[in-house]
């Protein structure tokens, strides 16, 4: 069996990729090197999201980990890591394109090389997709599943990272088995640390709320509530929703519409909400009172007209859509992630639509109807909502509401393609199709 090697790289810099350097501060088997994960820089949503979390605060499991990318004992992988380190930032996309071409035939070695290069270039989501594909195609070197666990951790999914380690670690050879055990122990410590920090925040929140309730508020107490809720919202497995944070922030802004700290929190909570208009309004308000805010620097990086940033944004969108499609097809792991996203961003209808269609596909009538009713009540005028809700009402036998929402889907269609989708869906499910304007 081929060996597995760990390599450590210097921290990533804006214009260059890291270079390999020896790892001396950990006892490892002879011939092994270590490369630190660029922890959190590419957390789900990209480097800018992690920067925002740093600017605003909030506990994060990834920050407590010292995980590593792993190189297989393959000279080509080591040459590749060195080549990436020496490649100018502007030339990295071309190198990745060449590797993608070589991997087009799905040769396992070429796929492993491409996945490693994507990870080193910061495109962790795409790398994870390839590592999952490799594991699904047959036995793979330990580097594949170890790197997949690292990718899940970097994407803010510690439970999925642990699942990978538990699935492959016990039957692996050394040193991979020991490394898997070390990572699981580190994950456990990190999660217990987060639990302690969360409990402390909950106690602080309860104390501040009690002061407010009894008329004993101190200066800044409303802002403390908003800040604590935001920090808890950013904590894995939190039950705090975006709406709760926004309500707390609004309570501060009702007293002082120009409070810069509250406006920073408002920008933070509106990122990921799916409403760019509201985000833009919050950004403009913050620009007026604190133009040098670190939160604004992060937002400008996210939305700057930079091809690399545009690519990361497109990749985030692609991964979100892939997650939604897997949810609809019945992938329980994907559905758990979408439920978590919906809990955090209840005003983004995409996640509820996905959960509704998944429930329909597994014949869960009660849950599908619950989602349909809530979508119909809360998002009138949204074409995608009417389009999907109509299908669920047809499935449950509610013909009046089926026709009502198909009519609303036609009325709110943005273009001819949207209207054609509605007509095709009505034909596909057997609903009466009205005469399409301009036809025959």
N, C-alpha and C positions, 0 to 999 in steps of 0.2 A: 504494500500500500504506500502511495506517495505521502510524503510528509506535508506538514502544514507549518507555515512560518508567519510570525507576527512582525510587523514593521511599524516603527514610530516615525511620524512626520512632524516637522515644526508647525506651529499654528498657521492657518491659512492667512494670506494677505490679499488685499484687494486686487492687485495686478498680477500676482504670481501664484502658482500652486506650490504646495510644500515640497521640501526635499527630504530625502531619507537621512536619518541620523541614528547612531547607535542608542540603545536603551540600556542604561546602566543602573537605574534605581529600583529594579525589581529582579528578584532571583528567578531566572527562566532557564529552561534546558539549553544546553550549548547549541549555538547556531540559530537561535531564535531572536527576532527583533520585534519591537512593538511600535505600532502607529496609533496615536490617540485619535479617537473620534472627534471631529470638530463639533463638540457637543452643542446640540441645539441650533446651530447656525442654519440648518436646513429643516428645522422642525416644521411639521405639516403646515404648508402655507408659505414656506420660504424663510430666508434669512431675515427679511424685514419683520416678520411676525415675532421672531425671537427677540429682535431688537426692541420692538414695542414692549414686550414683556419685561425686558431689562429696564426700559425707561419707566414703566409704570409699576413694576413690582409683581409679585405672585410666585407661589411655590411651583417648582417644576422638577419632576423625577429626573429628567435628563441631566439637569445641572449637577446632580449628586453622583453621576456615574463617570467612570474613567474607562469607557469601553473603547474597543479598538477595531479597525479594519484588519482583515486577515488576508495574507497572500498565500496561495497554494505554493508548494515547493516546485515551482515552475519558473525556469529562467525567463520565459517570455513575460510573465507577470511582473517580475522584478524590473525588467527592462522597461516595461510599460509605465510603472510607477515613476521611474527615473525620467522617462521621456516626458511624462506629464509635468513633472517638477521643473523641467527645463524649457517647456513650451510657453511662449508668450501668451498672455491672457487672451489676446485677440485671435490667436491661432488654435485655441482649444476646440472650438466648434468644428473646425475642419478635421482635426484628429479624431474627434468623436464620430464624425460622419464616416470617415474611413473605417473605423472599427465597426460601425453599424452595417456597412456594406459587407464586411467579412462575416458578420454574424447572421446575415440574411438567410443563409442556408440552414440555420439552427444547429450548427456544429457546437457541441457542448463547450469545447475549449474556447472557441471564438465568442460564445455567449458569456462565458465567465470573464474573459478579458474585457468585453464591452461593459459588463455590469460593474466590474471594478473601476474602470475608467469613469463611468457615470458617477459612481459614488465619490471618487476622489475629486471630480469636478463639481460636486455639490448637488447633483441631480439624483438624490437618494430615492425618490419615489419610483423613478424609472428603473434604477438598479434593483430595487426590491421586486418589481414585477418580473425581471429576468431571473432573479434567484428563485422566486416561487416557481417559475416555469421549469427551471432546471431540476428542482427537487421533485416536481411532478413527473418528470420524464425518466427517472430512474436513480440509482445510487450516485452520489456526488461526493467530492472531497469535503471534509469538514469545514473548509473555508466558506462554502456556499451557505450552509445553515447558520454558521456563526455570524457571517455578514448580514444575513437576513434578520437575525435577532438584533443586531446593532441598528439596522435601518428602522425596525419597528420602534426601538427605544428613541432614536433620533426624531421619529415622527410623532412622538408623544403617545405611543401605544405600548406601555410597559407590559400589560397583560399578554399581548400578542407576542412580545419578545420572550416572555417566560414560557409561553406555549411552545414556541420553536425549540427553546433550550431543553424543555422537559421531553419533547418528542424525540430529539436526536442525541442529547447528551449521554443518557445512561448506556446506550449501546455503542458509543463511539470509542475509538482507541485513544491512547494518550498522545499528546497532551490535551487534545480537544475535550476529553471528558472532564479533566480538571478545570479547564477554562470555562466550560459550561457551568460547573458547580460554583466556581468563583463568581460568575456573572449572576447566577440566581441568588446567591447570598448577598451580593451587592444591591441587586434589585430589591430584595426584601428589606435591607437596611434603609435604602432610599425611601421606600414606600412607608416604612415605619416613621422615618423622619418627617415625611410629608404629613402623615397622620397626626404627629405631635404638633407640627406647626399649624395644621388646620384646627385642631382642638383649641390651641391657644388663640387663634383668630376668632373662633366661635365664642370663646369666653370674653374676649375683648369687645366683640360686637354686642353681646348680651349686656355687658356693663354699660356701654355707651348708650344703647337703646333704653336701658332702665333710667339713666340720668335724663334723657330726653322725655321719657314718659312722665317722670315726676317733676318736671319743670326745673331741673337742676343742671341744665346743659352748660357745658363749658364752650369757650370759643373754639370753633372748628369741629365740633362734635358731629354735625351733619356730614361734613366732608370725611371725617373718620369712618362713618358708617359706609359711605360710598366707596372709600378706598379699601376697606376690609372686604366688602362684598365683591369688589372687582378682583382682589387678590384670591378670594375663595373661588370665584367664577373661573379663574385661570388654573385652578388646581384640579388634577385628574380626579374623576369620580365625584366632583362636587355636585350638589343639587341646586346650587344657585343658578338662576337663569339670567339671560341678558336683560330681560324686562325688569327684573328686580334691581339690577345694577342701575339701569337707566332711570328708574323711578327715584332711586336714592340720589343720583346725580342731579336730577331735575329739582329735587327738594333744595339742594344747595344753590342751584342757578335761580330758583324762584326768589331767593333772598339776595343774591348777587349775580346778575346775568353775566358779569365779566370775570368771575372767579377763574383764574387760569388753571388751577389744579383740577377743578371740576370739569372744565372744558377739555383738558387732556384725557380725563377719564371718559368723557363723552365720545371723543374721537376713538379711543381704544375700544369701547364697547360697540361702536357702530362698524368697525372693521369686521368683516365676516357676517354682517347682518343681512347682506344681499340687497341693501338699499343704498346705492351710490349717491342718490340725491341727499339723503339725510347725512351721510358721511361728509359730502362736500360742504353742506351747511355748517357742520360742526368744525370742519377744518378752517373755513373762512372766519368763524367766530374766534377760534384760537389764534389765528394769524394776526388778528387785530389787537389782541391783548398780550400775546407772548410769541412774537415772530421767531425768536431763537429757541423755541421749545424743542427738546430732543425728540418728542413725539412727532413733531412736524417734520423733522429731518428723516425719521423713519418712513413716514407717509410719503414724503417726496421721493424717497428711494423706491418705494413700492410702485408709485405711479409715474415715475420719470420715464420719458420716451427713450428707453435704452433697450436694444434688442435682447440683451441677456435677461433683463428684468421681465420684458414681455414674454420671453420664452418660459421663465419660471412661473409667471402668472398663467400662461397657457397650460403648462404642465399641471399646475394645481387644479385648474378647471377640468382638465382631462381626467385626473385621478378622482376628483369628486364625482364626475359623471360615471366613471367606472364603478366607484363605490355604490352609487345609486342603482346602476344596472344590475350589479351583483346582488344587491338587496332585493330588487324586484324578482330576480331569478331564484331567490330562496337561500342565498348564502347567509347563514346565521351569524357568522363573524362580521360580515359587512353590515348586516342589519343592526347589530349591537353598536357599531360605530355610528351609524346614521341616527339611531335613537339618542345617542349621546350628543351628536351635533344638534338634533332637534331640541333636546332639553336645553342646550345652551343658547340656541338661536330660534326660539319658537316663532318669530315673525318671518322667518325664511320659509316660504311654502314648499320649496323643493324637497325638503326632508320629509315633511308630512305626506306629500304626494307619493314619495317612494315607499313609505311605511303603509300607506293605504293600498297601493297596488300590490305590495308584497302580501298583505293580508288577504286581498281578493284572490291572489294566485294560490294561496294555501287554503282557500275556502273558509276563511275566518270572517263570516258575515258581520258579526257584531263589531269587530275592530275596524273593518273596512268602512262600515256605515258611520261609525263614530268619527273617523277621520274625514269622511266625505261631508258630513254635516258641519263639522267645524271649519273645513275649508270653504264650504259654500257660504257660511255665515261671515267669515272673516276676510275673504279675498274676492269679493264681487268685482268684476271688471278685469280680472287676471285671466288672460286667454288660456294659459296652461292649466290653471285650476279648473275652469269650466270644462275643458277638453277631457280631463281625467275623471273628474267627478261624475260627468254624464255617463261614462262607461260603468262606473260602480253602481249608479242608480239603475241602469239598464239591467245589470247582472242581478240586482236584488228585486227586480220586477216593478220598480217605481217608474212607470212610464211618464207621468206628467213632469216629474223633475228631470228625467232623462231629456225630454224634448226641450224643456226650459234651458238646461245648461248647454245642450248642443247649439241652441239658438244664440245663447250668450257667447259661446265660443266663436261662432261665425261673426257675431257683431263686434267682437274684440280682436279678431284676427288682424295681425299687423300687415299681412301681405297675401298674395294669391296662394303661396305655398301653404301658409297656415290654414287658409280656407279649404284647400284641396285635402289637407290632412283630416279635417273634420268630415268632409264628404266621404273620404275613403274609410274612415273609422265607422261611420254610420252604416255604410254598405257591409263592412266586415262583420259587424255584430248583428246585422239584420234589422236595424232601425229604419223606419221610413225616411227616405232622403228627399228633402224638398228640391224643387227645380233650382239648379244653380244658375244665377244670373249670367247671361252671356253664352249659355250652352244652347245648342240646337235651336 
